Amino acid sequence: MSSSTNIQSGDGRRSPEVVDFISNTYPLEVFDNVLSYLGTVDIQVASFVKRSWKKAAIATTKNKEFILIKKFVSIACNNLNSEKYSSQINYFKSLLNNKGIFGSKNLIEIKNSILSLKDQIAFNLKQLDELDLNNLKNQTTKKDKPTFFDDIFELADIYRRVFIILEPPRTFEWEEDLRTFSDELTQRGNIDKALAVAEKLSEIERSHVIWGCAKGLACTGNIKRAMELINRVHNEEIKGSILKELPEILLQNEDMRYVIDHISSIQDEQIKGSVLRTLAKCLVHIDHVVRALHITNTIDDQSIRESVFCSMSKSLVNVNDLEGAFEVAKLIQDKEKKTSLLTDISHAWTRIGNVERAREVAHMIPNELYKAFALTFTLNALTEENGSVD
């Protein structure tokens, strides 16, 4: 390339001229061969350069992964006892000509195809003895594996242990082991398998597994599926506990509409109030005070409703929305709760230097003693500011 060729643009990126030079100068076969040396992340980056690069990246990934899958299953066929594991070997031989991955139209579909195949292979390996499974793992340790296959033997071992314990009679230890396997599957993202295992558990244990699955789905942004699972929980107390945790998880992406829509399904007022306290505080943090107030007003029990208002008002004080905290505090009828909140709000106004507003709030405190304390606090602040009192 001549010295006059513009290799980089002003912002440090490859210029369009260089991209075209690389993809147009060399034959397609050579370009594909170059891409085959790239790792998964680099191929993904290359696919964003231009349309022809994306097409080449997808084709290269299909070929590369297909070859790695064939090598992996070939090792399995060659290292398993043909008499002991004839059905497993026959299954692996069928994969040698399985070109399902070539039907993928983009990198996401390729990923899903590989993950599906990985799950099928792991499930097929579940009938191997622990020693044989470990031997096969050792045979592939130093070999290049298909993408996402690094933990395939750990997944197979989970399936193997589940398969072993499904036969004995139900005992406390049996349920505890099954619950552990369900949790492990959830952590690895195998939600459907975790739920399938959980179906063998008692209602309480199954509800706890659903709890873990729902939290996992919520953390990855799949809120709709999480709420579908939660609706399968019949135990009101556990369902309330799940819903109580979700708002703080969803606060990260400010998406709480599914939780809000399902709170009405809780019949127990105490549990509903507990969930709403958490939800209201979270809504306050993302500046949805009106929505929080609307939800709280749906609680029939005045004591629970005012308890939620208290939590909301305190949260508003913590985020320095003192006017909002004051408006919420005015909705409370209980004199003791109202006294506590208005005193805190008055002190907060005083601390930020708005003594006049602090005195206005202090005069609305129902308890005369606390009112006097609040007014004294504002007076002391004026004294420190002016050095004397008129």
C-alpha positions, 0 to 999 in steps of 0.5 A: 500500500502506498504511503499516501493511503489514508489508513485511519480517519481523524477519530482513530477508526479505519477509514472507509477506503481501507475497509473497501481495499481489504474486502475488494482486493482479496478473493472471498476465500482469502477474506473468509480464511482471515476471518476464521482466525478471529475470536467470537468477539472480533467476528461480532465486531467485524460484522458491524463494519459493512453488509458484505463483512456481516455476511462473511462473518456469519458464513465463517462462524457457521463453518467454524462452529460446525467443524468444532461441533464435529470434532467434539462429538467425534472425540465423544464417539471415540472415547465411549465404550461402544457396548455400554453407551451404544445409544449415546454413540449413535446419537453423537454419530447423528450429529456429525451430519446435522447441519442445522446451524447452517439455517441460522440467518444471523449471529443471534440465531447461530448462538441459539442453535449452539446453545440448544445443541449444547443442552441436548448433548449435555442431557444425552451425557447424563447417563454416563457414570461419573468416572466416564463423564470425567474421563471424557471431560479430560479428553476435551480439556486441551481441545478447542470446543464450540463456543458456549461449550466450556461448562457442558460437562458441569451441566451434564453432571447436574442432569446426571445427578438429577436423573439419579435422585428422581427414582428414590422415595421422597425424603427431606434430603431428596427434596433438598438435593432436587432444590439444589439442582434446580437452583444450579440450573437457574444460575446457568440460565436453564430456566425451563429445565430448572422448572421441570425439575421443580415440578417434582417438589412440594408446593413450598419448595417449588415456589422457592425455585420459581422465586429464584427463576423470576429474580433471574429473569427480572435481572436480565430484563425478561420481566413479562416471563418473570411475572408469568412465573410469579402468577404460578405461585399460590402461596400468598406469603411467598408471592408477596416476598417475591413481588417485594424484591422485584421493584428494587431489581427493576429500579435498574431499568425503571420498568415496573409496570408488570409488577404494578399490574399484578399487585392487585392479585394479592388478597392479603392486605398486610402482604399487599401493603408490604409490597407497596411500601417497597414499590412506592419507595422505588417509584419515588426514586425514579420520580413517579410520585403520583403513580405511587400515591395512586397505587397506595390509595388502593389499600383499604386498610387505613393503618397499612395505607398510612404506613406506606405513606410514611415510607414514601414521605421518608424516601422523598426526604432522602432524595431532598424532595421536601415539598413532595414529602410534605404533601404526602405527610399531609395525607396522614391522619395518625397524629403520631406518624404525622408529627414524626414526619413533619418534624423531620421535614421541618428539620430538613428545611432548616438544615438547607437554610430555608428557615421560613419554610421550616417554620411554616411546616413546624406550625402544622405539627400536631404534637405541641411539644414536638412543634416547640422543639422544631421551632426552637431548632429553627430559632437556633439556626437563625441565631447562628446565622445572624448572631442575635435574635431581634 
